[in-house]
């Protein structure tokens, strides 16, 4: 199913409109009283419940959908699967800043799309991580002053990753660090790489130790899925076997980074962005240096409900 979604749509308890910073993204606004009803209904559930008992994650999704009139889940599934869009932002509109509430909201939105993947980095179904002034990690995810180059998620794990959710919990002394997004169909040089002899070759992906995944995964960069031409790629973890392959990968990364289709999108605290991981690439702009830089994010990724 790949039904195109209208640019604007208004329900009694939520609305869908074009995103002001990217014409393919949608911006959803939720009724404040409905959000209050959702948090009241799930007050008895705590984060440990969510981590230990998978069914509770879907109970959250049910309560959020019910609070918003019963059609919110259908709306976001259509957006996320729609090739013309495939992404949206939505937030709490300052109803709460409690971190457990943010986990509940992000979990509910994600599980309206479908079940979450196991996140080996955190040992549960989601990950919370900090970006700050200094960091000794073995990837660019938490290194504030380097650009996080465009990539898809789930390259080094065997399970499918249809969608990705990133939510901003806290931010102080942070200038820069915007999300960088590129829809695969907007990349003008895409076919030059997708239909190159190496575009469909299987490559090996190996994760660094911090990801807690030790088994290599082999998959092609470009492939066809139910969503059409799709991509799985990250420059940090892909393992070229020759100079020729390394040059191809470097040229491809350079093309994406310089593409006019790559846009920066800001995300307020308490908001999340979801994109279809098969035809959106994402990254992060570098921050301006500040000794008290602090940002906390939550990541959730998963598959669409069957």
N, C-alpha and C positions, 0 to 999 in steps of 0.2 A: 504494500500500500504506500503510495507516494503522492497523496492528494495535496495540491497546492493550497496554502493557507492565505486567507485574505490579509492584506496589510494592516487593516484596523478592524477591531471587533470589540463590542461592548456587551458585557453580561451585567446583570444586576450587581454582582459582587466582585468582578474583576474586568479589566480591559486589556486589549492587545493593540499596540500601536507600533509604527516604525521606530527603531532605535535612533536617537539623534546623532550618534557617532558612527553608525554603520547601516547602510540601507538594506542589507540582508538580515540583520538581527531584528528581533522583536523585543519591545520593552513592555513588560507586564506590570500593571499596578493592581494591588489587591485592596479590598475593603478593610479598613482598620478594625472595625468591629468584628468582622469575620475572623481576622487574625487573632483577636482577643478570645473569641469563642474556641478557636483551635487550641490555643495554649491552655485554656481552662480544661478542655476535654482530655488533654494528654499530660496534665500536671502529675498524675500518679506514676507516669513512666519516667525513669531516670536513664542517664546515659549508659550506665552499666547494664540495665535491661536490654538496651539496644545492641550493645556489644556481645552479650551472652546469648540472647534469644532472638534469632533472625525473624521470627514471625512478628515481633513487636514493631519492626521497621515498616512492615506493610500496614499494621494497625495505625501508625502515624499517618501514612499516606491516605488511608481511608478517612481518617478524621479531618485532614486538611481538605480533601476533596468535598467532603460533606459540608464543612464550614463554608466553603466557597460555592455551594449550590449544586454540586454533583457533576459539573461539566469541565472543571479545571483540568483534571487529569487528561481527559480526551483532547482538550485544546493544546496542552503542552506536548502530548505524544504526536499530534499532527504536525506541530511546528518542528519538533526535533527530527522527524522522519522526512520532512519536506525538503527536497533537493534545492529548491529556490531559496530557502531560508536555512533551516537546520540549526538555529541557535536563538537564544533569548536570554534576557536578564530579568530578574525579579528580586524584590527585597522586602524587608520588614518595616520599612517606613518609620523607623524609630519607635516601634511598638515596644521593643525590648532590646537590651544590649547584653543580656545574660548569656554567657557562652554556652551553657547547656541548652538554652532555648534555641540558639543559633544551630547547634548540632541537630536538634529535633526538627527544625524547619528544613534545613538542607537535606536531612535524611528523608523527610516526608516528600519533598519535591522529587528527589532522585528516585524514590521507590514508586512514585506514580508512573515513571518511565519504565521501570523494571528492576530486577534484582541487582544488587551491587556486587562488584568483584571483591575478592579478598585482597587487601592491600598489605603485602608482605613487609613493606617498610615499617608499618605501624603495628602489624600483627592483628588487625581487626578489619572492619569493612570500610573504614575511612582513615584519613591521615590529617593531623593538624601539625603544622610546622611554622617555624619563625624565619623571617628574613631580618637580619640585623647587621650592624657595622662590621663585625668580624665573624668569620666562619671557617671551619677546617674540614668541611664536608668534601666528599669525593665526586660530587657532580655540581653543576651550575645552578641547581634548583634553589639553593639557599644563599648563593653568593650574590650579594646585592649589586655590586658595581660592574658586573659583567652582563652583557645581554644574554638572555636565555633564547637561543635560536629556535626558529620554527620547527615544530615536531608534532607527532601524534603520540598519544599515550598507549600503554599496553604493548609496546613493541617487544619487550623481553619476557612476556608471560604467555603461556599457552592458551588461556581462555580469551574469548572475544571481548573486545571493549568497544561497545557501540557508542556510548555517550560519556562525556566528561563534565563534571561539575566542579567549579572553583568558587569558594565563598570567602569574603573578607570579614574577619572577626574584629581585628584591631589595627590601628595605624597611627603612629606619631612620628613627627620629624621625617616624614617620607615625601620627598619630591621626586617625581618620575616613577618608574616601576609600573607603567601602564601595561595592560594586557595587549599583546600584539596578535592579531588574528588575520588569517587569510583563508578565504573560501577557494577550494581547489579549482572551481570553474572560472574564477577571476584572474588566475595566473596565466598570463599571455603565453609564456614559454612552456607551459605544462606538457603539451604533446611532444615537444622536442625531447623531453626526458622520459615521458610515459611510454613512448613507442620506440625509444632507443633499445638496442639489443640488451642492455643491462637493466632496463626498467622492470622487466618481468622476471629477472633472475632471482633465485632465492639467495638471500644474504643471512649471515649469522649475526644475531644480537646477543651481547653479553652485558649484564648489568654489573655495576660496581658493588662492592661489599655492603654498602649502606642500604641497598634495596632488598637484601636478604633473599635473593633469588640466584641460585648457583648454576642452574641448568641452562645452557644456551638454547635459544629458540631460532629456528630458521624460517624465514618467510620472504616473499617478494616485496619490493617497495610499492609497486603499482599492481592492482588486481581489480577484478570486477566482482561486485557484490550486489545485493538487492537494491542498493542505492546508486548503482552505476559505477563509473570509474572511481576507485578508492585508493587510499594511500596509507602506508604504515612506515614511518621513518623517524629516526632521531640520530643526529650526527655523532652524539657522544657514545652511543652504544653499538652502532653498526660496525662490523668487522670486515673491511675490504681485504681481498686476497692478493691484490697486485697494485702496482702504481697506476695502471690503466683504470682500475675500479676506483681507486682513491681520487683520481682526477675527475672522474665522472661524478662522484658524490660531492666533491668540493664545488664543482661547477653548478650542480643542482642546488645546493644550499645557498650559494652566492646569488643565484637567480631568484630564489624565493625571498631572501633577505632584502634584495634591492627592488623587488617588484612593487609597483604602485598599488597593487591589490592588497599589500600588507598594511593594515590600519591599526592605529593605537586606540584602545577603548578604555576609559576609566571606569572604575567600579567603586561606588561608595561603600563605606563600612556598613555591614548588615545586608548587602546585596550579594547575589550569586549570578554566575553566568554558566549556562549549559550549552555545549555545542555537540553536534554529531561528529564523532571522532573519526569517521570514515572519509569525510570530505571537508573538514575544517582542520587547519593547522594552527597551533597556538605557541606563543612564547611570551617574553616579558622584556620590556625596555629596561636599561640600567637605571639605578637610582643616582641622585646627586649625593655626594659623600656627606655624612653627618654622623658624629660619634654616638648619638642617641637614637639612631634609626631603629624603628621597631614596626614590624608588620606580622600579623598572624593570619594564616589562611587555612581553610579546610579543603581537602580534595576528596572527591567521591567519584567513582567510575563504575560502569556496569553495562548490562545488556538490556535490550528492549523486551518487555513482557511478550510472551508468545501469544 
